[in-house]
Amino acid sequence: MPASAPAPVQATVPVWSPALRLLHWTIAGTVIASFATHEGGGRAHEILGYVALAAAALRVALGFAGGPGWRFAGFVRGWRTTLGYARLVLARREPRHLGHNPLGGWMIVALLAFTIAASVSGWLYTTDAYWGVEWVEALHGALGDALVPLFVLHVAGVILASIRHRESLVGAMIHGRKPSVRPGDVASGDAHDRVMRRE
């Protein structure tokens, strides 16, 4: 009996679900729009902040209780692994990750944390107890301003990884697919630890 032909290798594979991508762009869009309206934006700025807060809080909840692709445990690595990966980036020897790389994982945590903190401080400033309180207003402004360099670093990392690994991470976050696993790639967080131990 003739042997069956091997299954064809897919050119691309699904990585991020439609729901995850929708939440990602919702957070990105509302944060950018909220920052753009922070001077004189009035009610529109408030609504954008509430939407950003709700979306970021949902993402955090799904990071602990969601399925594969959502959980932080799948892509947020320890500091030793993350520093090791950073050294590989500087040496131009970092492996390609099918999902988020260790530096990208921590950037997601930072962006979510500052988004939630900025949104909560903005809400506090609208309450009777904290309306007109200077330190709350200053804190809200500082947290919002801190998102700018984080955003710039995030975009720079996306561009660098896209160039290094010859793939469009922006496109992947739109259509949800990335090129199939190649030799030397890391498909999961656990696999990344094995790669790091061989260095």
N, C-alpha and C positions, 0 to 999 in steps of 0.2 A: 504494500500500500504506500503510495507516494507521501512523502512528508509534506505537511501543510506549510504554505508560504508564511514567512514571518509577517507579523502585523506591520503596516507601514508606520514610520516614525512621523508624528505630527510636527508640522513646521512651527506651530504655536500651541500653547496650552493655556487654559483659563487659570488665572491667578487670583483676581479680585472680583467678588460678586457684584451684581448691579446695585444692591443695597449698600454695600460698603463704599462703592464709588460715588453713589448719590450723597451719602453722608459726608464723604471727604470734600466734595465740591460745595456742599451746603455750608460746611464750616469755613472753607477757604473764602467763598463768596461773601458770606455775611461778615466775616472778620475784616476783609478788605473794604467792603462797603461801609461798615461801621467806623473804621478808621477815617475813611474819606469824608464822613459826615460828622466828625467829632467837634468841629467848629460850626455852631449854628445849625446843626442837623435836627435839633428838637426831637419831636416824637418819632421821626423816622430812625434817628440814631438809637433811641431807646428800643424800638421794636427789633431792629437788626441785632442789638446786643442780646435781647431775650432769645431770639432764634439761635444765635451763636451759642449761647449758654445751654439751651436745650439740646442742640445737636452735639456739642462737646460732651455734655453729661451723659447722653445716650451712648456716645462712642466709648466713654470710660466704662460704663456699665457692661457693654458688650465686650469690652476688652477683658473682663473677668468672667462673664457668664455666657458669652456668645460661642458660636461654633468655630470650626477651623477657619483660619484666615482673619478672624476677629480678635482672638485672644492675645493679650500682651505676652503671655508665656511663650508664644510661638516665634516672637521676633525681638523681644527686649532681653538682651543678654547681660551677664555680669560685667563688672568693670574690667576684670582681667581680659576677658574675651574681647570687649569693646576696645580697650587700649591696644591689644594685639592686632585687631583688625585695622585700627588707625595707623599703626606702624606699617602694615602691609600697604595701605593706601599711599603713604609717603614714599614707600619703596616701589610703588607702581606694580605690586604683585598681589593685590587683593582679589579674592575669588568673586565671581559674579553670583549674586543671590537671586533665586527665583522670586522670593518675596522681598521683605525689607531687610537691608543689611543692618548690622549692629548700630552703626552711627545713625542711620535713618530711623531705627527703632527708638532711640533716645530722643531724637529730634521730635518725633511724634508725641512722646510723653511731655516734652517741654512745651510744645505748641498747645497741647490740650490743657496743660496746667495753667499757662499764662492766659489762655482764652477764658477759662473758667474764672480765674482770679480777677481778671479785668472786668468781666461781665458782672460778677457778684459785687465788686466794689462800685461799679456803676449803678447797680440796683440799690445798694445801700444809700447812695447819695440822693436817691429819689424819695427815700423814706422820711417821715417826720423826724425821726430820731437823729438822722445824720445830714439832713438838708442844710447846706451852707457850711458844713464843717470842713475846714480847709484841708486837714490832713487826709480826709477821705477823697476829696477832689484831687489832691496831689497824688495820692496812691493810685487812683484810677488812671490818671494821666500817665504816670510812670509805667504802670503795667501795660497800658496800650502802646506806649512808645517802645517798650522792650520787645513787643511782638515784631517790630520792624526788622531789627537785625536778625532775629530768629527766622523770619520769613526769607530774608536775603540769603542766609546760610542754607536754608532748606532748598531754595531754588538753585543755588550754586552747587549743592550736593547732587541734586537731580541732574543738572547739566553735566557735571563731571562724570557721574556714573553712566549716563547715557552715552557720552563720548567714549569712555574707557571700554564699555562692554558692547558698544555698537547696537544699542536698542533705544527706543523712545519710551522713557518712563512716563512722560506726560500722556503719550498715546495709550500706554498700558492702563493708566488710571482713567482713561476715557472708555476704551472698549474692553478692558479687563483681561487682555491676553498678552503673553510675552513669548519670545522664542523658546523653544523646547530646551530642556536641560542639556548642556554641553559638557564634555569632559572637564573636570575640575570645578564645575559649578556646585553651589550649595542650594539644596532644595528645601532645607528645614533648619531650624535652630540647632537641633541635635547634631545634624551633619556638619554644621559649622564648627562645633567644638572638636569634632574629629579632625577637620582640616587644620585647625589651629594647633592641635597637639603634634601634628607632623612637622610643623615649622621649626 
